[in-house]
Amino acid sequence: MTTGAAPRGGWQAAWPYAGALAIALAVLAGLVAALGGNASEALAGVFRAAFGTGAGLGQTLNKTTPLLLGSLAVVLGLRAGVFNIGVDGQIYAGAVAATGAAFLLADVPRAVALPGVLLAGLAGGAAWGLLPGLLRARMGVNEIFVTVMLNFVALFLVEYLSTGPWNDPTAGEAITRAIPPQATLPWLFARAGAHAGVLLALAAAGGVWLLLYRTVFGYELRATGDNPSAALVGGVPVARVVAVALVASGALAGLAGAVEVSGFHYRLILGLSPGYGMMAILIAVLSRRHPLLAVPAALGFAALLVGTDSLQRSVGLPASAVFVVQAALLLVLLAVEGVRRAR
């Protein structure tokens, strides 16, 4: 029986990740050197920017939150044998629902408004996962196509709301009016600018672990993902499990959208997710579909985002460089995994 412990094996399990990190850092150093910068100073600057100051640590924790929640959404789907590639759309759906709830709850106390906003985010993301879940369960429609198309629907919905009925007329861009103060998350480290959303993400990681490895539904979900035919013969309601998994996956991503609205932007904006959904897939692969291993992986990706952002200012590194480094990480890990399976 699977206990849910993190994968073991000492150095044999750790060396692919260390090697991938070394190659990714070498790629980053090469990009810096090509631009005429000092590679060693740049790499040290990445660490300082992400962890060396209070403000940098605050940014890293704030970016860890949506990355971790998004990766948990992908992990939950993969464990059920489905590929939720619509995390970005579900983040936007959760953000829309959270913003609307914040406006509706403008005159109620914080003890009611903030939970209402977070629950609305969960519900918005779950609603965006319901359609692909039902179509996959009842008609066998591939969830990849549905979730991808729903990404565009969510994005256009945000564009309509942020430039139309919810637009802030004083801003002159695609952003909504600010949500009321009682609908915002409290500070975790006020001086560092870190909100308490990371605590929600960590709690979600623990909750997904408990769900997967300490509940009957979690066993059914893993059995469905490992071998749906055998699970069906064993009495597992495979169609229902798949539908619920996609709904729960969407809810986690929707919570990420709610946190971004209530803890970071304080309004709905068109660029709320700068590709968090794609990064979440990488983190889920990197963590081997384990919810607890997703925590350090998400933290590392967040540090990479914050650190490379600082290099844009110091050495003129293009914003797209972070995606090059991420691609190097993923390609090395996939190659190592392929060699391991071949052996």
PEDAMO-V62079 format. One record per run of one state. SS is the DSSP state (a for helix, b for strand, c for the rest). FROM is the first residue (numbers start at 1). LEN is the number of residues. If there is no record, write none. Layout:
ss: {SS;SS}
from: {FROM;FROM}
len: {LEN;LEN}
This chain:
ss: {c;a;c;a;c;a;c;a;c;a;c;a;c;b;c;b;c;a;c;b;c;b;c;a;c;a;c;a;c;a;c;b;c;a;c;a;c;a;c}
from: {1;10;35;39;53;54;80;87;105;110;140;143;164;167;168;175;177;181;184;187;190;194;196;197;215;216;227;228;234;238;266;269;270;276;287;293;315;321;343}
len: {9;25;4;14;1;26;7;18;5;30;3;21;3;1;7;2;4;3;3;3;4;2;1;18;1;11;1;6;4;28;3;1;6;11;6;22;6;22;1}
